[in-house]
Amino acid sequence: TVGAATWYSWWDFDNPDNNDNPDIDPTLLYGPAFSVKFSDDFNLTFVYLYGKFDMDEPDGSTSEIARNDSDLAINYRLNDYFKVFAGAKYMGYTFTGFEHVGYGPGAGISFVFPLGNDFFVLGNISGLYLWGSEDNDSADRSLDYNEYGANTGISLAYYIAPASTTISLGGRYQYFKTDYEKADSGSDSDAGTPTHKFYGITLSATYTFTI
């Protein structure tokens, strides 16, 4: 299958060590979605999403944050309804003078429940653990970090048989927490332990064909 995925997402950022948490406007993330079925039990999936958020700065200005979120996974069918999957995740965000990028493993379980008349329900839940680095030019600081969190989604899908196309509409929620390591000087980082919540509406369309 090949197609496109979108996610109209809100971003809640909370740093308990910082009283000036920014206000970030929701935006549309979009990108390609691919899947290759090797057998009745195994398939490979890849989704990449990209978008730009507007963040309101304390001085009244606005910064544009580029956000990347991608997943590559091997899926194994347990039965007609459930699959387990494991793979790699790339996730990060950047804006002028700032870069926060991480990589790591993820794993979870997904399900498909047919409703009849070519409608079905899709869902998934997974966990992630990332290693990454953050470069802040304005603070002249570079920090390594670990991130852990969870992702879940559910959608209603309809298969248009004459067009071999599946349309799905639903919602997605993602949570992760950033734990910064000590700075190069050996002192504790003052970056805090922020949490991030992304949530919103998903819409995708994929076309199925046989090679």
ABEGO torsion letter per residue (X at the ends): XBBBBBBBBBBBBBBAABABBBBBBBBBBBEBBBBBBABAABBBBBBBBBBBBBBBBAAGBBBBBBBBBBBBBBBBBABAABBBBBBBBBBEBBBBGBBBBBBEBBBBBBBBBBAEGGBBBBBBBBBBBBBBBBBBAAAGBBBBBBBBEBBBBBBBBBBBAAAGBBBBBBBBBBBBBBBBBBBAAGBBBAAEBBBBBBBEBBBBBBBBBBX
